[in-house]
């Protein structure tokens, strides 16, 4: 079917505040969890400082998975575990949520297993997957200085959805991790394959795609909420059925492919011209050096940021 585009957000404003964008993941996963089905998604591990795929069977477990994760998620044994669960529960269904490449891999595996009719695949609009080692080293610096990381968020919305804060709670105190976010957006720490990603487009082979509806305040100003807005792309009848079942908990407005345009719906994130220098610096001098040299805005970037802020 032709891709259908929606703007969406949770009706519950308190839950909306806790979501990275408009809460689409919560609504979609609720459909499965409320009828006893399974959700496969990435969850952050505070001991290993890594994200890995887990099978979720309760809303409490799902709530631990909510939030953007600016790191690569590790598949682990999720393929084997998912196949076993589907075979052991022949009347149940499953929702898989991951980045484009992860969703494509899981869909291929499930198709080969002959169980695709019971699995709905949702992918997330992706900027790219950064090196997991860079984050682990960065987290190590934080813990050495402040104590154990107890909480992590890359999109705290206390200043609003358009101006999120990146922070951790370590040793009982809030600590900014904005310098890591700048490493991420510098495009120096992405996996090389991400710069050639074949999934960075509107038309996809998944059932449904979710992400932030950037620039909605300009395209759909009457719908815009400063606390978060999701973009939903429906690609199949299965995706449409899921969205129809989830939308009772959301405010929705139909949109179109032109209004929802963003860079990673057209092409992959480009490789930074500084990437080679970055990795030479890292290999020679370690994480502290690259945080110092690449984890802050240049004077020109600061000027551009102030101009954008003034124009807003």
TAVENMO-V685760 format. One record per residue. N is the residue number from 1. PSI is psi in whole degrees, -180 to 180 (none if undefined). NEAR is the number of other C-alpha atoms within 10 Angstrom. Layout:
N	PSI	NEAR
N	PSI	NEAR
//
This chain:
1	159	7
2	137	8
3	133	18
4	139	17
5	135	21
6	149	20
7	141	27
8	153	28
9	156	29
10	142	26
11	-34	16
12	108	12
13	-29	14
14	-41	10
15	-34	12
16	-40	22
17	-31	20
18	-7	19
19	155	27
20	-39	26
21	-105	29
22	4	31
23	19	29
24	-40	29
25	-42	23
26	-46	20
27	-44	20
28	-44	23
29	-31	26
30	-38	20
31	-43	20
32	-47	23
33	-34	19
34	-16	12
35	14	10
36	16	14
37	-176	20
38	153	24
39	130	28
40	124	22
41	176	24
42	138	28
43	139	23
44	136	22
45	116	11
46	-12	14
47	-45	9
48	-9	9
49	52	18
50	160	19
51	137	21
52	153	17
53	135	21
54	156	22
55	126	20
56	132	23
57	-8	18
58	159	17
59	-32	16
60	-43	9
61	-39	14
62	-39	22
63	-29	14
64	-19	13
65	-12	21
66	138	19
67	143	21
68	145	16
69	108	19
70	63	21
71	161	22
72	136	20
73	137	21
74	127	16
75	-38	15
76	-129	11
77	19	11
78	-31	17
79	-51	15
80	-43	10
81	-40	12
82	-44	20
83	-43	15
84	-44	11
85	-43	15
86	-38	18
87	-36	11
88	-19	10
89	72	11
90	-15	10
91	-3	9
92	165	16
93	171	21
94	143	25
95	125	22
96	132	22
97	122	25
98	-178	23
99	170	23
100	-46	25
101	-39	17
102	-42	17
103	-40	21
104	-42	19
105	-43	14
106	-41	22
107	-42	21
108	-43	12
109	-45	16
110	-37	18
111	-44	13
112	-26	10
113	-10	10
114	21	9
115	17	16
116	-25	17
117	-22	11
118	4	15
119	129	21
120	132	21
121	124	23
122	129	27
123	162	24
124	136	21
125	127	22
126	134	21
127	-26	23
128	158	27
129	117	21
130	164	22
131	123	17
132	-26	20
133	-37	15
134	-45	20
135	-42	21
136	-42	16
137	-41	14
138	-45	19
139	-35	20
140	-40	17
141	-45	14
142	-47	20
143	-34	14
144	-35	10
145	-37	10
146	-19	16
147	180	15
148	133	18
149	123	21
150	-18	15
151	143	13
152	133	20
153	134	20
154	-8	20
155	66	21
156	129	21
157	26	22
158	-27	12
159	3	11
160	162	15
161	-32	22
162	-13	17
163	59	13
164	152	16
165	145	19
166	123	18
167	165	19
168	161	22
169	116	18
170	129	20
171	29	15
172	3	13
173	148	12
174	133	15
175	127	16
176	139	16
177	32	19
178	-31	15
179	-33	18
180	-41	23
181	-37	17
182	-33	16
183	-43	23
184	-48	23
185	-10	18
186	-17	19
187	18	22
188	-22	23
189	12	23
190	151	25
191	139	16
192	-35	16
193	-27	12
194	-28	21
195	-4	19
196	23	14
197	125	18
198	-2	14
199	0	23
200	77	23
201	166	17
202	-48	21
203	122	17
204	165	20
205	2	17
206	177	20
207	-33	22
208	145	25
209	139	27
210	158	27
211	-170	21
212	139	23
213	80	24
214	146	19
215	17	16
216	-28	19
217	-21	15
218	-38	10
219	-37	15
220	64	16
221	-30	10
222	-19	9
223	-23	15
224	137	18
225	125	16
226	-8	14
227	0	23
228	142	25
229	128	31
230	149	24
231	132	24
232	124	27
233	119	31
234	123	26
235	-15	22
236	168	19
237	-34	12
238	-42	18
239	-38	20
240	-42	17
241	-41	12
242	-46	21
243	-40	21
244	-37	12
245	-26	15
246	-22	19
247	-12	18
248	-23	12
249	2	18
250	152	19
251	133	15
252	155	19
253	128	12
254	141	11
255	-154	18
256	169	13
257	-29	15
258	-46	9
259	-31	15
260	5	22
261	137	15
262	161	17
263	-46	11
264	7	17
265	5	18
266	-38	14
267	162	17
268	161	20
269	129	19
270	153	15
271	140	18
272	143	16
273	-14	11
274	4	12
275	-48	16
276	-45	11
277	-39	12
278	-51	20
279	-30	15
280	-44	12
281	-45	16
282	-47	16
283	-31	11
284	-41	10
285	-11	11
286	-177	15
287	-38	20
288	-37	14
289	-45	15
290	-30	22
291	-43	18
292	-42	10
293	-24	14
294	-9	18
295	28	20
296	156	18
297	142	15
298	167	11
299	-43	9
300	-40	9
301	-38	11
302	-40	12
303	-45	12
304	-40	12
305	-43	13
306	-37	12
307	-46	11
308	-42	10
309	-43	9
310	-43	8
311	-35	7
312	none	6
//
